[in-house]
Amino acid sequence: MPINQRNFQDISHYEIKTYLSSYEVLNSLLSSPDSTITRSEIESILETDINSPQKSRDKLIERHNEKFRIIFNFSKTEYYFDRSLKAYKLSIDNVSKLESHKVLYSFLHAAVIANNLSNEDKKLSKAFVQESEFTYQNITIVFKLIEAINKKKTISFKHINLYSGEENYHEMEPWFIKHFENKFYLIGLRTKRNDKAVKEYRHFDMSQIIGDSVVITKNSIDEEYKNSEFPTIEYQIFDQCIGVMINKVEDASQFCIKDDLIIETDFALGITWKKNPIHFKQECVQEAKSKQEKFQFKFPDFYFNVTFKKLLLRHWENSVLISPGEAIEEFKKDLEINLKKY
């Protein structure tokens, strides 16, 4: 369910410290076998003074829990104190719900890795997040776009193409945001490019959107069209795709190969992927018991897109695509074409 307007206004002014502690609590919950966290663990994350009165410590935890629910849009039935377990429990349908609806989890991840954020009195609405590959001149663009999505309003903005340096004007119906490899992508229906009317699914790297050019218009999105297209696209992007590409780079009118993609890895990489899955739909179908054995991981009904290919290249010494044959042959052709450049 979308974040309501009151909560949206609240969270945009939380201190970075609140986000960082909430992030740690969520990570502890997700890494716990039964999705629980004890009061003492929360106190440790909050760096509570153990010598302070119990009543004060209880109030601190409750205030944090309330903000935690708001940040990640959890209801009191999704995150609650389980008396039988004597711990706080997170009860969500599946991880995909977290991926597709808890947009701020991803936003928080970017804030955590940003090396120029302090834990002191710095407000999120004033923060500047910088990465080696891109710069957010004003991170509040994330909140502005979330506001447009919640209000179901169209937006206009200027976007700079990173490769050509070309600046273009766009009008768009924003549907959702996805975070991938320290970047945010705005995904939805583009209705205008410069002076030309269009109607096409598009994603934009938000680091290339000019922040002060973003305008939330008075026009409402076409809900009938969105309701017919959104469920499919949302599922494709979050459940069947690493990154945001489902169309071929060389021909955007065609979809990438979609199949059960199986990768075999060596022991070291397999241990890493099993402990920290690269996608929540990843399945370990063969587990290695020794360094001489191999792991196998399945990505069910996935798009074999350019991002998946880059994943294979990144781990070319430790992994190999073993199925399906069609994807293997396509990957071989791509490698042969690129090898000719050398």
C-alpha positions as CSV (number, residue, x, y, z in Angstrom):
1,M,0.0,0.0,0.0
2,P,1.3,3.5,-0.8
3,I,2.7,5.8,1.9
4,N,0.0,8.3,2.9
5,Q,0.6,12.0,2.6
6,R,1.0,12.6,6.4
7,N,3.6,10.0,6.7
8,F,5.3,11.2,3.6
9,Q,5.7,14.7,5.2
10,D,7.0,13.1,8.4
11,I,9.6,10.9,7.0
12,S,11.2,13.6,4.8
13,H,12.3,15.4,7.9
14,Y,13.7,12.5,10.0
15,E,17.3,12.6,11.0
16,I,19.8,10.4,9.2
17,K,20.4,8.7,12.5
18,T,16.8,7.5,12.6
19,Y,17.2,6.0,9.1
20,L,20.5,4.3,9.9
21,S,19.2,2.6,13.1
22,S,15.9,1.6,11.3
23,Y,18.0,0.0,8.5
24,E,20.0,-2.0,11.1
25,V,16.8,-3.2,12.8
26,L,15.3,-4.3,9.5
27,N,18.5,-6.1,8.5
28,S,18.5,-7.9,11.8
29,L,14.9,-8.9,11.3
30,L,15.5,-10.2,7.7
31,S,18.6,-12.2,8.7
32,S,16.9,-13.8,11.7
33,P,15.5,-17.3,11.0
34,D,12.1,-16.4,12.5
35,S,12.2,-12.7,11.5
36,T,12.4,-11.5,15.1
37,I,14.6,-9.0,17.1
38,T,14.8,-8.7,20.9
39,R,14.4,-5.5,22.9
40,S,18.1,-5.8,24.0
41,E,19.2,-6.0,20.3
42,I,17.2,-2.9,19.5
43,E,18.7,-1.1,22.6
44,S,22.1,-2.1,21.3
45,I,21.4,-0.6,17.9
46,L,20.0,2.6,19.4
47,E,23.0,2.8,21.7
48,T,20.7,3.1,24.7
49,D,22.3,4.0,28.1
50,I,21.8,0.8,30.1
51,N,22.0,2.8,33.3
52,S,19.0,5.0,32.4
53,P,15.6,4.1,34.0
54,Q,13.7,1.2,32.4
55,K,10.7,3.5,31.7
56,S,12.9,5.9,29.7
57,R,14.4,3.0,27.7
58,D,10.9,1.6,27.0
59,K,9.7,5.0,25.6
60,L,12.8,5.2,23.4
61,I,12.1,1.8,21.9
62,E,8.4,2.7,21.3
63,R,9.2,6.0,19.6
64,H,11.7,4.2,17.4
65,N,9.2,1.4,16.6
66,E,6.7,4.0,15.5
67,K,9.1,5.7,13.2
68,F,10.3,2.3,11.9
69,R,6.8,1.4,10.9
70,I,6.3,4.7,9.1
71,I,9.6,4.5,7.3
72,F,9.0,1.1,5.9
73,N,5.2,1.4,5.7
74,F,4.6,-1.6,8.1
75,S,1.3,-1.9,9.9
76,K,1.0,-2.9,13.6
77,T,0.0,-6.4,12.4
78,E,3.1,-6.7,10.2
79,Y,5.6,-5.5,12.9
80,Y,4.5,-6.3,16.4
81,F,5.7,-7.6,19.8
82,D,5.2,-11.3,20.1
83,R,4.7,-12.1,23.8
84,S,5.2,-15.9,23.3
85,L,8.6,-15.2,21.7
86,K,9.4,-12.2,23.9
87,A,10.6,-10.4,20.8
88,Y,9.4,-8.0,18.0
89,K,8.4,-9.9,14.9
90,L,8.1,-8.9,11.3
91,S,5.4,-10.8,9.5
92,I,5.2,-10.0,5.7
93,D,3.8,-12.1,2.9
94,N,7.1,-12.4,1.1
95,V,10.2,-10.4,0.3
96,S,8.8,-9.2,-3.0
97,K,6.4,-7.1,-1.1
98,L,9.3,-5.4,0.5
99,E,11.0,-5.0,-2.9
100,S,8.0,-3.5,-4.7
101,H,6.3,-1.4,-2.0
102,K,8.9,-0.4,0.6
103,V,10.7,2.0,-1.7
104,L,12.4,3.7,1.2
105,Y,14.3,0.6,2.1
106,S,16.3,1.0,-1.1
107,F,16.6,4.7,-0.5
108,L,18.0,4.1,2.9
109,H,20.6,1.7,1.5
110,A,21.9,4.5,-0.7
111,A,22.1,6.8,2.4
112,V,24.0,4.2,4.3
113,I,26.7,3.8,1.7
114,A,27.1,7.5,1.0
115,N,30.4,8.5,2.6
116,N,29.6,12.1,3.2
117,L,26.6,11.7,5.5
118,S,27.1,12.2,9.2
119,N,24.9,10.8,12.0
120,E,24.6,14.2,13.6
121,D,21.6,16.4,13.2
122,K,21.7,16.3,9.5
123,K,18.2,16.1,8.0
124,L,17.4,13.8,5.2
125,S,15.8,16.7,3.3
126,K,19.1,18.5,3.3
127,A,21.4,15.5,2.5
128,F,23.7,15.2,-0.5
129,V,24.4,11.7,-1.6
130,Q,27.5,11.2,-3.8
131,E,28.7,8.0,-5.4
132,S,31.6,7.5,-7.8
133,E,29.4,6.8,-10.7
134,F,26.8,9.6,-10.2
135,T,25.8,12.5,-8.0
136,Y,22.4,13.3,-6.5
137,Q,22.6,17.1,-6.3
138,N,19.4,17.1,-4.2
139,I,18.2,13.7,-2.8
140,T,14.8,15.2,-2.0
141,I,13.9,14.4,-5.7
142,V,13.2,10.9,-4.4
143,F,10.5,12.3,-2.1
144,K,9.1,14.5,-4.7
145,L,8.6,11.6,-7.1
146,I,7.1,9.4,-4.3
147,E,4.7,12.3,-3.7
148,A,3.7,12.3,-7.4
149,I,3.2,8.5,-7.3
150,N,1.0,8.7,-4.2
151,K,-1.1,11.5,-5.6
152,K,-1.4,9.7,-9.0
153,K,-0.3,12.9,-10.8
154,T,1.8,13.2,-13.9
155,I,5.2,14.8,-13.9
156,S,7.5,16.8,-16.2
157,F,11.2,17.0,-16.0
158,K,14.5,17.4,-17.9
159,H,16.9,14.5,-18.3
160,I,20.5,14.5,-19.3
161,N,21.7,11.5,-21.3
162,L,24.9,10.4,-19.5
163,Y,26.6,9.1,-22.8
164,S,25.6,11.8,-25.3
165,G,25.3,14.7,-22.9
166,E,21.9,15.5,-24.6
167,E,19.2,17.2,-22.6
168,N,15.6,16.3,-23.2
169,Y,12.2,17.3,-21.8
170,H,9.9,14.5,-20.8
171,E,6.3,14.1,-19.5
172,M,5.5,10.9,-17.7
173,E,3.0,9.0,-15.6
174,P,5.2,7.8,-12.7
175,W,4.4,4.3,-11.5
176,F,7.2,3.1,-9.2
177,I,10.8,3.4,-8.2
178,K,13.4,0.6,-8.2
179,H,16.8,0.7,-6.6
180,F,19.7,-1.2,-8.2
181,E,23.4,-1.1,-7.6
182,N,23.4,2.3,-5.7
183,K,21.1,3.9,-8.3
184,F,17.4,4.7,-8.4
185,Y,15.3,4.2,-11.5
186,L,12.0,6.0,-12.1
187,I,9.7,3.6,-14.0
188,G,6.4,4.4,-15.7
189,L,4.6,5.6,-18.9
190,R,6.3,8.3,-20.9
191,T,3.7,10.5,-22.7
192,K,5.9,13.2,-24.3
193,R,9.5,13.6,-25.4
194,N,10.4,17.2,-26.2
195,D,7.6,18.2,-28.6
196,K,6.6,14.7,-29.7
197,A,3.7,12.9,-28.1
198,V,4.5,9.3,-27.3
199,K,3.0,6.4,-25.2
200,E,5.7,4.0,-24.1
201,Y,7.0,2.2,-21.0
202,R,10.3,3.9,-19.9
203,H,12.8,3.9,-17.1
204,F,15.0,6.8,-16.2
205,D,18.2,6.8,-14.1
206,M,17.2,9.4,-11.5
207,S,20.8,10.6,-11.1
208,Q,20.4,12.1,-14.6
209,I,17.2,13.9,-13.9
210,I,17.7,17.6,-13.3
211,G,16.3,18.0,-9.8
212,D,14.9,21.5,-10.0
213,S,13.2,20.7,-13.3
214,V,10.8,18.2,-11.8
215,V,7.2,19.5,-11.7
216,I,4.2,17.7,-10.4
217,T,1.3,18.6,-12.7
218,K,-2.4,18.9,-12.0
219,N,-3.1,16.1,-14.5
220,S,-4.0,12.7,-13.2
221,I,-2.5,9.5,-14.6
222,D,-4.6,7.3,-16.8
223,E,-5.6,4.8,-14.2
224,E,-7.4,2.5,-16.6
225,Y,-4.3,2.1,-18.7
226,K,-2.1,1.7,-15.6
227,N,-4.3,-1.0,-14.1
228,S,-4.1,-3.0,-17.3
229,E,-0.3,-2.7,-17.7
230,F,1.1,-2.0,-14.2
231,P,0.8,-5.5,-12.6
232,T,2.6,-7.2,-15.4
233,I,5.4,-4.6,-15.6
234,E,5.8,-4.4,-11.9
235,Y,6.1,-8.2,-11.7
236,Q,8.6,-8.3,-14.6
237,I,10.9,-5.6,-13.1
238,F,10.9,-6.9,-9.5
239,D,10.4,-10.6,-9.8
240,Q,11.9,-11.6,-13.2
241,C,14.7,-9.1,-13.7
242,I,18.0,-8.0,-12.4
243,G,18.2,-4.3,-13.0
244,V,15.4,-2.6,-15.0
245,M,15.9,-3.8,-18.6
246,I,13.5,-6.3,-20.1
247,N,14.0,-5.2,-23.7
248,K,17.0,-5.8,-25.9
249,V,19.5,-3.1,-26.1
250,E,20.0,-3.5,-29.8
251,D,16.3,-3.6,-30.6
252,A,14.0,-2.1,-27.9
253,S,10.9,-3.4,-29.6
254,Q,11.9,-6.9,-28.7
255,F,12.0,-8.6,-25.3
256,C,15.1,-10.4,-24.0
257,I,15.2,-14.2,-23.7
258,K,13.1,-15.2,-20.7
259,D,13.7,-18.6,-19.1
260,D,15.0,-20.5,-16.1
261,L,18.6,-19.2,-15.9
262,I,21.0,-21.5,-14.1
263,I,24.5,-20.5,-13.1
264,E,27.1,-22.8,-11.7
265,T,29.6,-21.2,-9.3
266,D,32.7,-22.3,-7.5
267,F,32.6,-22.9,-3.7
268,A,33.7,-19.4,-2.6
269,L,31.2,-17.4,-4.8
270,G,28.5,-20.0,-4.0
271,I,28.9,-19.4,-0.3
272,T,28.7,-15.6,-0.8
273,W,25.5,-15.9,-3.0
274,K,23.8,-18.3,-0.6
275,K,24.5,-16.0,2.4
276,N,23.7,-12.8,0.5
277,P,21.4,-13.6,-2.5
278,I,21.7,-11.3,-5.4
279,H,18.0,-11.5,-6.0
280,F,15.1,-12.6,-3.7
281,K,13.8,-15.1,-6.3
282,Q,17.2,-16.8,-6.5
283,E,17.1,-20.5,-5.7
284,C,20.1,-22.7,-4.6
285,V,19.4,-25.9,-6.5
286,Q,22.7,-27.6,-5.8
287,E,24.8,-26.9,-2.7
288,A,28.5,-27.7,-2.5
289,K,29.8,-29.4,0.6
290,S,33.5,-28.9,-0.1
291,K,35.8,-26.6,-2.1
292,Q,36.0,-29.3,-4.9
293,E,32.2,-29.2,-5.5
294,K,30.1,-26.6,-7.3
295,F,27.0,-24.6,-6.4
296,Q,24.1,-24.1,-8.8
297,F,21.6,-21.3,-8.6
298,K,18.4,-20.9,-10.5
299,F,16.7,-17.6,-11.5
300,P,13.2,-18.8,-12.4
301,D,11.6,-17.4,-15.5
302,F,14.1,-14.5,-15.7
303,Y,15.0,-12.1,-18.4
304,F,18.5,-12.7,-19.9
305,N,19.1,-9.0,-20.2
306,V,22.3,-6.9,-20.5
307,T,22.5,-6.6,-16.7
308,F,22.4,-10.3,-16.2
309,K,25.2,-10.7,-18.8
310,K,27.3,-8.1,-16.9
311,L,26.8,-10.2,-13.8
312,L,28.3,-13.2,-15.6
313,L,31.2,-11.1,-16.8
314,R,31.9,-9.7,-13.4
315,H,32.2,-13.2,-12.0
316,W,33.7,-14.9,-15.1
317,E,36.4,-16.6,-13.2
318,N,34.0,-18.1,-10.6
319,S,30.8,-18.8,-12.5
320,V,29.4,-20.1,-15.8
321,L,25.9,-20.1,-17.3
322,I,24.8,-23.7,-17.9
323,S,21.2,-23.3,-18.9
324,P,19.2,-22.6,-21.1
325,G,21.1,-23.4,-24.3
326,E,19.5,-20.5,-26.2
327,A,20.9,-18.0,-23.7
328,I,24.3,-19.6,-23.7
329,E,24.5,-19.3,-27.5
330,E,23.4,-15.6,-27.4
331,F,26.0,-14.9,-24.7
332,K,28.7,-16.6,-26.9
333,K,27.8,-14.4,-29.9
334,D,28.0,-11.3,-27.7
335,L,31.4,-12.3,-26.5
336,E,32.6,-13.0,-30.0
337,I,31.4,-9.7,-31.3
338,N,33.1,-7.8,-28.5
339,L,36.3,-9.8,-28.8
340,K,36.7,-8.6,-32.4
341,K,37.2,-5.1,-31.1
342,Y,40.5,-6.3,-29.7
